[in-house]
């Protein structure tokens, strides 16, 4: 006896990452995705080298989570990334020098993963959405103002584009000290505030729903001080599955997303 499967229901009790989609699920509705980020988004590996030689870090884009998402989903994914990147450097020099403001590279969706270097390494003032001006040239020089400027500039380039903001995965001590952990809590709140401030903007909350990067996690998914290629593949599946969750939970909001980047009247 055959039964009819309900393809349209969404379990209201489902939490992000309860379901892991190996093909990234509805992430595939975006034909082009751009990832904006630092070493975590760049496939950065730490080389140990021969005895007595210094350790070093290398961006290997082909094993980054954005490229794994592209291969898993069949979607074209751009890496607008580099190790040690900050939102301020991205705005002031990096994006321009690499041509990342070029309208030919406009994406339908943008995944932004910045904040660790800004807040932890360079100790930039976090700021708030109060630092955002309708003219992004007048945004205050805080992390919030700088990150908002990236969103605002890409909204000019791709009206109707969808934005996904990553929170920082939880790291217990001794891997993150008390000051950094507080920075990450501030960062998480700011991502939700930015998602509330801007249209078509969502949070991928790895701090709340992703794996804790403790000793066991690092034994399996790290090489030295950074993720290894298994770790980057895991993050690709987590981020792609989280986007799938967001789309499935907001199907009606995405029902015109096929018009992004076309002249056929898409609007927010």
C-alpha positions as a Markdown table, in Angstrom:
| # | Residue | x | y | z |
|---|---|---|---|---|
| 1 | Unk | 0.0 | 0.0 | 0.0 |
| 2 | Unk | 1.5 | 3.3 | -1.1 |
| 3 | Unk | 1.4 | 6.4 | 1.2 |
| 4 | Unk | 1.6 | 10.0 | 0.3 |
| 5 | Unk | 4.6 | 11.9 | 1.6 |
| 6 | Unk | 4.1 | 15.5 | 2.7 |
| 7 | Unk | 6.8 | 17.4 | 1.0 |
| 8 | Unk | 5.6 | 20.8 | 2.3 |
| 9 | Unk | 5.6 | 20.5 | 6.0 |
| 10 | Unk | 8.2 | 22.1 | 8.2 |
| 11 | Unk | 8.7 | 20.6 | 11.7 |
| 12 | Unk | 8.4 | 23.7 | 14.0 |
| 13 | Unk | 10.5 | 21.9 | 16.6 |
| 14 | Unk | 13.4 | 21.4 | 14.2 |
| 15 | Unk | 16.5 | 23.4 | 15.1 |
| 16 | Unk | 19.3 | 24.5 | 12.8 |
| 17 | Unk | 21.7 | 21.6 | 12.0 |
| 18 | Unk | 19.3 | 18.9 | 13.3 |
| 19 | Unk | 19.3 | 17.8 | 9.6 |
| 20 | Unk | 22.7 | 17.8 | 7.8 |
| 21 | Unk | 22.3 | 17.9 | 4.0 |
| 22 | Unk | 25.4 | 16.4 | 2.2 |
| 23 | Unk | 24.4 | 18.3 | -1.0 |
| 24 | Unk | 23.6 | 21.5 | 1.0 |
| 25 | Unk | 19.9 | 21.2 | 0.2 |
| 26 | Unk | 18.2 | 24.5 | -0.8 |
| 27 | Unk | 21.5 | 26.3 | -0.9 |
| 28 | Unk | 21.3 | 25.2 | -4.6 |
| 29 | Unk | 18.7 | 27.8 | -5.3 |
| 30 | Unk | 21.5 | 30.4 | -5.5 |
| 31 | Unk | 23.3 | 30.2 | -8.8 |
| 32 | Unk | 26.2 | 32.3 | -7.5 |
| 33 | Unk | 27.4 | 32.7 | -3.9 |
| 34 | Unk | 30.3 | 34.9 | -2.6 |
| 35 | Unk | 32.1 | 34.2 | 0.6 |
| 36 | Unk | 33.7 | 37.2 | 2.4 |
| 37 | Unk | 36.0 | 36.1 | 5.2 |
| 38 | Unk | 39.4 | 35.5 | 6.7 |
| 39 | Unk | 41.5 | 32.4 | 7.2 |
| 40 | Unk | 38.6 | 30.1 | 8.2 |
| 41 | Unk | 37.0 | 30.9 | 4.8 |
| 42 | Unk | 40.2 | 30.6 | 2.9 |
| 43 | Unk | 41.1 | 27.0 | 3.6 |
| 44 | Unk | 44.1 | 28.2 | 5.6 |
| 45 | Unk | 46.4 | 25.3 | 6.7 |
| 46 | Unk | 49.3 | 25.4 | 9.1 |
| 47 | Unk | 52.4 | 23.7 | 7.8 |
| 48 | Unk | 54.7 | 22.1 | 10.3 |
| 49 | Unk | 57.7 | 21.7 | 8.1 |
| 50 | Unk | 61.0 | 20.0 | 8.9 |
| 51 | Unk | 62.4 | 19.9 | 12.4 |
| 52 | Unk | 63.8 | 23.3 | 13.3 |
| 53 | Unk | 61.9 | 25.2 | 10.6 |
| 54 | Unk | 59.2 | 27.7 | 11.5 |
| 55 | Unk | 55.6 | 26.9 | 11.2 |
| 56 | Unk | 53.7 | 28.9 | 8.6 |
| 57 | Unk | 50.1 | 29.4 | 7.4 |
| 58 | Unk | 48.9 | 29.0 | 3.8 |
| 59 | Unk | 45.6 | 29.8 | 2.1 |
| 60 | Unk | 44.6 | 26.8 | 0.0 |
| 61 | Unk | 41.4 | 28.0 | -1.5 |
| 62 | Unk | 40.5 | 24.6 | -3.1 |
| 63 | Unk | 39.9 | 23.1 | 0.3 |
| 64 | Unk | 38.1 | 26.0 | 1.8 |
| 65 | Unk | 34.5 | 25.6 | 3.0 |
| 66 | Unk | 33.2 | 27.9 | 0.2 |
| 67 | Unk | 34.7 | 25.7 | -2.5 |
| 68 | Unk | 33.4 | 22.6 | -0.8 |
| 69 | Unk | 30.0 | 24.1 | -0.8 |
| 70 | Unk | 30.4 | 24.8 | -4.5 |
| 71 | Unk | 31.4 | 21.2 | -5.3 |
| 72 | Unk | 28.7 | 19.7 | -3.0 |
| 73 | Unk | 25.9 | 21.8 | -4.3 |
| 74 | Unk | 26.9 | 22.5 | -7.9 |
| 75 | Unk | 26.6 | 26.3 | -7.2 |
| 76 | Unk | 29.3 | 28.7 | -8.3 |
| 77 | Unk | 31.0 | 30.0 | -5.2 |
| 78 | Unk | 33.5 | 32.9 | -5.2 |
| 79 | Unk | 36.2 | 33.3 | -2.5 |
| 80 | Unk | 36.5 | 37.0 | -1.6 |
| 81 | Unk | 38.7 | 35.9 | 1.2 |
| 82 | Unk | 42.3 | 35.9 | 2.7 |
| 83 | Unk | 43.9 | 34.9 | 5.9 |
| 84 | Unk | 44.0 | 37.6 | 8.6 |
| 85 | Unk | 41.3 | 39.7 | 6.8 |
| 86 | Unk | 39.3 | 42.3 | 8.6 |
| 87 | Unk | 36.2 | 44.2 | 7.6 |
| 88 | Unk | 38.2 | 47.5 | 7.6 |
| 89 | Unk | 41.0 | 46.1 | 5.3 |
| 90 | Unk | 38.4 | 44.6 | 3.0 |
| 91 | Unk | 36.7 | 48.0 | 2.6 |
| 92 | Unk | 39.9 | 50.1 | 2.4 |
| 93 | Unk | 42.1 | 48.2 | 0.0 |
| 94 | Unk | 41.6 | 44.4 | -0.3 |
| 95 | Unk | 38.3 | 44.2 | -2.2 |
| 96 | Unk | 39.3 | 47.0 | -4.6 |
| 97 | Unk | 42.7 | 45.5 | -5.3 |
| 98 | Unk | 41.2 | 42.1 | -6.1 |
| 99 | Unk | 38.3 | 43.5 | -8.2 |
| 100 | Unk | 35.7 | 42.2 | -5.8 |
| 101 | Unk | 33.5 | 45.2 | -6.2 |
| 102 | Unk | 33.2 | 44.4 | -9.9 |
| 103 | Unk | 29.5 | 44.1 | -10.9 |
| 104 | Unk | 30.5 | 41.1 | -13.1 |
| 105 | Unk | 31.1 | 39.2 | -9.9 |
| 106 | Unk | 27.8 | 40.1 | -8.4 |
| 107 | Unk | 26.4 | 37.1 | -6.5 |
| 108 | Unk | 22.9 | 36.2 | -5.6 |
| 109 | Unk | 23.9 | 35.4 | -2.0 |
| 110 | Unk | 26.8 | 36.6 | 0.2 |
| 111 | Unk | 28.1 | 34.7 | 3.2 |
| 112 | Unk | 30.1 | 37.0 | 5.5 |
| 113 | Unk | 32.5 | 35.4 | 8.1 |
| 114 | Unk | 34.5 | 38.2 | 9.6 |
| 115 | Unk | 35.2 | 39.4 | 13.2 |
| 116 | Unk | 37.9 | 37.2 | 14.8 |
| 117 | Unk | 40.8 | 39.3 | 13.6 |
| 118 | Unk | 38.9 | 42.6 | 14.0 |
| 119 | Unk | 37.9 | 42.1 | 17.6 |
| 120 | Unk | 40.5 | 39.6 | 19.0 |
| 121 | Unk | 43.7 | 40.5 | 17.2 |
| 122 | Unk | 43.3 | 44.2 | 16.4 |
| 123 | Unk | 41.0 | 44.9 | 19.3 |
| 124 | Unk | 38.7 | 47.2 | 17.2 |
| 125 | Unk | 35.7 | 48.8 | 18.9 |
| 126 | Unk | 32.7 | 46.5 | 18.2 |
| 127 | Unk | 30.2 | 49.3 | 17.9 |
| 128 | Unk | 26.5 | 48.8 | 17.1 |
| 129 | Unk | 23.9 | 49.4 | 14.5 |
| 130 | Unk | 23.8 | 53.0 | 15.7 |
| 131 | Unk | 27.1 | 53.4 | 13.8 |
| 132 | Unk | 25.4 | 52.8 | 10.4 |
| 133 | Unk | 24.4 | 55.7 | 8.2 |
| 134 | Unk | 22.2 | 55.5 | 5.1 |
| 135 | Unk | 25.3 | 56.9 | 3.3 |
| 136 | Unk | 27.9 | 54.2 | 4.1 |
| 137 | Unk | 30.7 | 56.7 | 3.7 |
| 138 | Unk | 29.5 | 58.2 | 6.9 |
| 139 | Unk | 29.5 | 55.0 | 8.9 |
| 140 | Unk | 31.4 | 55.2 | 12.2 |
| 141 | Unk | 34.8 | 53.5 | 12.2 |
| 142 | Unk | 33.8 | 50.5 | 14.3 |
| 143 | Unk | 33.6 | 46.9 | 13.4 |
| 144 | Unk | 29.8 | 47.3 | 13.1 |
| 145 | Unk | 30.2 | 50.3 | 10.8 |
| 146 | Unk | 32.8 | 48.5 | 8.7 |
| 147 | Unk | 30.9 | 45.3 | 8.3 |
| 148 | Unk | 27.7 | 47.2 | 7.5 |
| 149 | Unk | 29.6 | 49.1 | 4.8 |
| 150 | Unk | 30.4 | 45.7 | 3.1 |
| 151 | Unk | 26.7 | 44.8 | 3.1 |
| 152 | Unk | 25.6 | 48.2 | 1.9 |
| 153 | Unk | 28.1 | 48.2 | -1.0 |
| 154 | Unk | 27.0 | 44.8 | -2.1 |
| 155 | Unk | 23.4 | 45.8 | -1.9 |
| 156 | Unk | 24.2 | 48.5 | -4.3 |
| 157 | Unk | 25.9 | 46.0 | -6.6 |
| 158 | Unk | 23.2 | 43.3 | -6.3 |
| 159 | Unk | 19.8 | 44.7 | -5.2 |
| 160 | Unk | 17.8 | 41.8 | -3.8 |
| 161 | Unk | 20.9 | 39.8 | -2.9 |
| 162 | Unk | 20.6 | 37.6 | 0.2 |
| 163 | Unk | 23.1 | 37.9 | 3.1 |
| 164 | Unk | 24.1 | 35.3 | 5.6 |
| 165 | Unk | 26.2 | 36.4 | 8.6 |
| 166 | Unk | 28.3 | 33.8 | 10.5 |
| 167 | Unk | 28.7 | 33.9 | 14.3 |
| 168 | Unk | 32.0 | 32.7 | 15.7 |
| 169 | Unk | 32.0 | 29.0 | 16.8 |
| 170 | Unk | 32.4 | 28.4 | 20.5 |
| 171 | Unk | 35.9 | 27.8 | 21.7 |
| 172 | Unk | 36.5 | 26.9 | 25.4 |
| 173 | Unk | 39.6 | 27.9 | 27.3 |
| 174 | Unk | 42.5 | 27.6 | 26.8 |
| 175 | Unk | 41.8 | 28.0 | 23.1 |
| 176 | Unk | 40.0 | 31.3 | 23.6 |
| 177 | Unk | 40.7 | 33.4 | 26.7 |
| 178 | Unk | 38.0 | 35.2 | 28.7 |
| 179 | Unk | 38.4 | 38.4 | 26.7 |
| 180 | Unk | 38.0 | 36.7 | 23.4 |
| 181 | Unk | 35.0 | 34.7 | 24.6 |
| 182 | Unk | 33.3 | 38.0 | 25.6 |
| 183 | Unk | 34.2 | 39.5 | 22.2 |
| 184 | Unk | 32.5 | 36.5 | 20.5 |
| 185 | Unk | 29.3 | 37.0 | 22.6 |
| 186 | Unk | 29.3 | 40.6 | 21.6 |
| 187 | Unk | 29.9 | 39.6 | 17.9 |
| 188 | Unk | 27.0 | 37.1 | 18.0 |
| 189 | Unk | 24.5 | 39.8 | 19.3 |
| 190 | Unk | 25.8 | 42.2 | 16.6 |
| 191 | Unk | 25.1 | 39.7 | 13.8 |
| 192 | Unk | 21.5 | 39.4 | 14.9 |
| 193 | Unk | 21.2 | 43.2 | 15.2 |
| 194 | Unk | 22.6 | 43.6 | 11.7 |
| 195 | Unk | 20.2 | 40.9 | 10.4 |
| 196 | Unk | 17.3 | 42.9 | 11.9 |
| 197 | Unk | 18.6 | 46.2 | 10.5 |
| 198 | Unk | 19.1 | 45.0 | 6.9 |
| 199 | Unk | 16.5 | 43.3 | 4.6 |
| 200 | Unk | 17.2 | 39.8 | 3.2 |
| 201 | Unk | 19.8 | 39.2 | 5.9 |
| 202 | Unk | 20.0 | 36.1 | 8.1 |
| 203 | Unk | 22.3 | 34.7 | 10.8 |
| 204 | Unk | 24.1 | 31.4 | 10.6 |
| 205 | Unk | 24.6 | 30.9 | 14.3 |
| 206 | Unk | 27.5 | 28.5 | 14.6 |
| 207 | Unk | 28.1 | 29.8 | 18.1 |
| 208 | Unk | 24.8 | 28.4 | 19.3 |
| 209 | Unk | 24.3 | 25.4 | 17.0 |
| 210 | Unk | 27.7 | 24.4 | 15.7 |
| 211 | Unk | 30.2 | 22.1 | 17.3 |
| 212 | Unk | 32.3 | 23.3 | 20.2 |
| 213 | Unk | 35.9 | 23.5 | 19.1 |
| 214 | Unk | 37.3 | 21.6 | 22.2 |
| 215 | Unk | 40.2 | 19.2 | 22.5 |
| 216 | Unk | 38.5 | 16.3 | 20.8 |
| 217 | Unk | 37.2 | 18.5 | 17.9 |
| 218 | Unk | 40.7 | 19.8 | 17.4 |
| 219 | Unk | 42.2 | 16.3 | 17.5 |
| 220 | Unk | 40.0 | 15.3 | 14.5 |
| 221 | Unk | 39.5 | 18.4 | 12.5 |
| 222 | Unk | 42.6 | 20.6 | 13.1 |
| 223 | Unk | 46.2 | 20.5 | 11.9 |
| 224 | Unk | 48.1 | 22.8 | 14.2 |
| 225 | Unk | 46.3 | 26.1 | 14.7 |
| 226 | Unk | 43.8 | 25.8 | 11.9 |
| 227 | Unk | 41.2 | 23.4 | 10.5 |
| 228 | Unk | 42.4 | 20.6 | 8.2 |
| 229 | Unk | 40.7 | 19.6 | 5.0 |
| 230 | Unk | 38.2 | 17.4 | 6.9 |
| 231 | Unk | 37.3 | 20.3 | 9.1 |
| 232 | Unk | 36.7 | 22.6 | 6.1 |
| 233 | Unk | 34.5 | 19.9 | 4.5 |
| 234 | Unk | 32.5 | 19.7 | 7.8 |
| 235 | Unk | 32.0 | 23.4 | 7.9 |
| 236 | Unk | 30.8 | 23.4 | 4.3 |
| 237 | Unk | 28.1 | 20.8 | 5.3 |
| 238 | Unk | 27.2 | 22.8 | 8.4 |
| 239 | Unk | 26.9 | 26.1 | 6.6 |
| 240 | Unk | 25.1 | 24.7 | 3.6 |
| 241 | Unk | 22.7 | 22.8 | 5.8 |
| 242 | Unk | 22.0 | 25.9 | 7.9 |
| 243 | Unk | 21.2 | 27.9 | 4.7 |
| 244 | Unk | 18.9 | 25.0 | 3.7 |
| 245 | Unk | 17.2 | 25.3 | 7.1 |
| 246 | Unk | 16.7 | 29.1 | 6.7 |
| 247 | Unk | 15.2 | 28.6 | 3.2 |
| 248 | Unk | 12.9 | 25.8 | 4.3 |
| 249 | Unk | 11.7 | 27.9 | 7.2 |
| 250 | Unk | 11.1 | 31.0 | 5.1 |
| 251 | Unk | 9.9 | 29.5 | 1.8 |
| 252 | Unk | 7.5 | 32.3 | 0.9 |
| 253 | Unk | 10.2 | 34.9 | 1.4 |
| 254 | Unk | 12.4 | 33.1 | -1.1 |
| 255 | Unk | 9.7 | 32.6 | -3.8 |
| 256 | Unk | 11.1 | 35.4 | -6.0 |
| 257 | Unk | 14.7 | 34.7 | -5.5 |
| 258 | Unk | 15.1 | 33.3 | -9.0 |
| 259 | Unk | 14.8 | 36.9 | -10.2 |
| 260 | Unk | 17.9 | 38.1 | -8.3 |
| 261 | Unk | 20.4 | 39.5 | -10.8 |
| 262 | Unk | 17.8 | 39.7 | -13.6 |
| 263 | Unk | 16.0 | 42.7 | -15.1 |
| 264 | Unk | 12.6 | 41.2 | -14.4 |
| 265 | Unk | 11.4 | 43.3 | -11.5 |
| 266 | Unk | 12.8 | 41.6 | -8.5 |
| 267 | Unk | 12.5 | 43.8 | -5.4 |
| 268 | Unk | 13.0 | 43.3 | -1.7 |
